Amino acid sequence: MVDYIKHLTNIFCEELKEENPLKKLLAIALTVLATVFTFGAPAFAADAAAGAQIFSANCAACHAGGNNAVMPNKTLKEAALKNFLAGYKDGSKSLEDAVAYQVTNGQGAMPAFGGRLSDEAIANVAAYVADQAQNDKW
């Protein structure tokens, strides 16, 4: 795929040497599109402040204050997450990624929110939970 991008770039660079401004604009636009489609859209930064609101509306009934009303030993405090949270306890995922996976897919008594919340909302709530846990805010 990288060779294909290089090939397109060479073609577009030749077009940029032309004096026709429309050809230059088209060459630039095609280069940008090829890059975006090859490497994907840029990721958005998760917003912990927005995540706090999502948490209050969707999670606090069971996890108020970082606790767990259903399984009291499985809190959202970092020490508990290191012991229980799949992906985080074995180090294969960051805390944020592991929380996002758990929120999306659910497990045990926790329902999946993947069909109820957008990917962005899940990323935001994961950022909030990770921030609270890692900075001992619960």
C-alpha positions in Angstrom: 0.0 0.0 0.0 2.9 2.4 0.8 4.3 1.8 -2.7 0.9 2.7 -4.2 0.9 5.9 -2.2 4.4 6.7 -3.4 3.3 6.0 -7.0 0.3 8.3 -6.7 2.5 11.0 -5.0 4.9 10.8 -8.0 2.1 11.2 -10.4 0.6 14.1 -8.5 3.9 15.8 -8.1 4.3 15.8 -11.9 0.8 17.4 -12.1 1.9 20.0 -9.6 4.6 21.2 -12.1 1.8 22.1 -14.5 0.7 25.7 -14.6 -3.0 24.8 -14.6 -4.3 25.7 -11.0 -7.1 23.2 -11.3 -4.7 20.4 -12.0 -2.7 21.5 -8.9 -5.8 21.6 -6.8 -6.9 18.2 -8.0 -3.5 16.7 -7.4 -3.4 18.0 -3.8 -7.0 16.8 -3.1 -6.2 13.3 -4.4 -3.1 13.1 -2.4 -5.0 14.0 0.8 -7.8 11.5 0.0 -5.3 8.7 -0.8 -3.6 9.3 2.5 -6.8 9.4 4.6 -8.1 6.3 3.0 -4.8 4.5 3.5 -4.1 5.5 7.0 -7.6 6.2 8.3 -9.2 9.2 9.8 -7.3 10.8 12.6 -8.4 9.6 16.1 -10.2 12.1 18.3 -8.9 12.7 21.8 -11.2 11.4 24.5 -12.9 14.0 26.7 -12.9 13.1 30.4 -15.2 16.0 31.3 -17.8 14.8 28.8 -17.2 11.3 30.1 -18.2 12.5 33.6 -21.7 13.5 32.3 -22.1 10.2 30.5 -21.0 8.3 33.6 -23.5 10.1 35.7 -26.3 9.3 33.3 -25.4 5.7 32.5 -23.0 4.2 35.1 -23.5 5.9 38.5 -26.5 3.8 39.4 -24.2 0.9 40.0 -20.8 2.6 40.2 -21.4 5.8 42.2 -18.2 7.1 43.7 -16.2 4.4 41.9 -17.9 1.6 43.9 -19.8 -1.4 42.6 -23.4 -1.9 44.0 -23.6 -5.4 42.5 -20.2 -6.9 43.2 -18.7 -4.7 46.0 -15.1 -6.0 45.6 -15.0 -5.0 41.9 -14.7 -1.3 42.3 -13.4 1.2 39.8 -10.4 2.0 42.0 -7.1 1.3 40.2 -6.0 -1.5 42.5 -9.3 -3.4 41.9 -9.1 -2.8 38.2 -5.6 -4.2 38.1 -7.0 -7.4 39.7 -10.2 -7.8 37.8 -10.4 -5.8 34.5 -9.6 -8.0 31.5 -6.8 -6.6 29.3 -5.6 -4.3 32.1 -4.7 -6.9 34.6 -2.5 -8.7 32.1 -1.0 -5.5 30.7 -2.3 -6.1 27.1 -4.4 -2.9 27.2 -4.1 0.5 28.7 -6.6 1.2 31.4 -8.6 3.5 29.1 -8.8 0.8 26.3 -9.7 -1.9 28.8 -12.5 0.2 30.3 -13.8 1.0 26.8 -13.8 -2.7 25.9 -15.7 -3.5 29.1 -18.2 -0.8 28.6 -18.7 -1.7 25.0 -19.1 -5.5 25.5 -20.2 -5.9 29.1 -19.4 -9.0 31.1 -21.1 -10.9 33.9 -23.6 -8.6 35.6 -22.5 -5.6 33.6 -24.5 -5.0 30.5 -23.0 -4.0 27.2 -23.3 -0.4 26.2 -22.0 -0.8 22.7 -25.4 -0.6 21.2 -26.6 2.2 23.4 -23.7 4.6 23.5 -21.6 5.9 20.5 -17.9 5.0 20.2 -17.1 8.6 21.1 -19.3 8.5 24.3 -17.7 5.2 25.3 -14.2 6.6 24.8 -15.1 9.7 26.8 -16.5 7.7 29.8 -13.4 5.4 29.6 -11.2 8.5 29.8 -13.1 9.7 32.8 -13.0 6.4 34.6 -9.2 6.0 33.9 -8.5 9.6 35.1 -10.5 9.0 38.3 -8.8 5.7 39.0 -5.2 6.6 38.1 -5.3 9.9 40.0 -7.0 8.4 43.1 -10.1 10.6 42.7 -12.8 8.0 43.6 
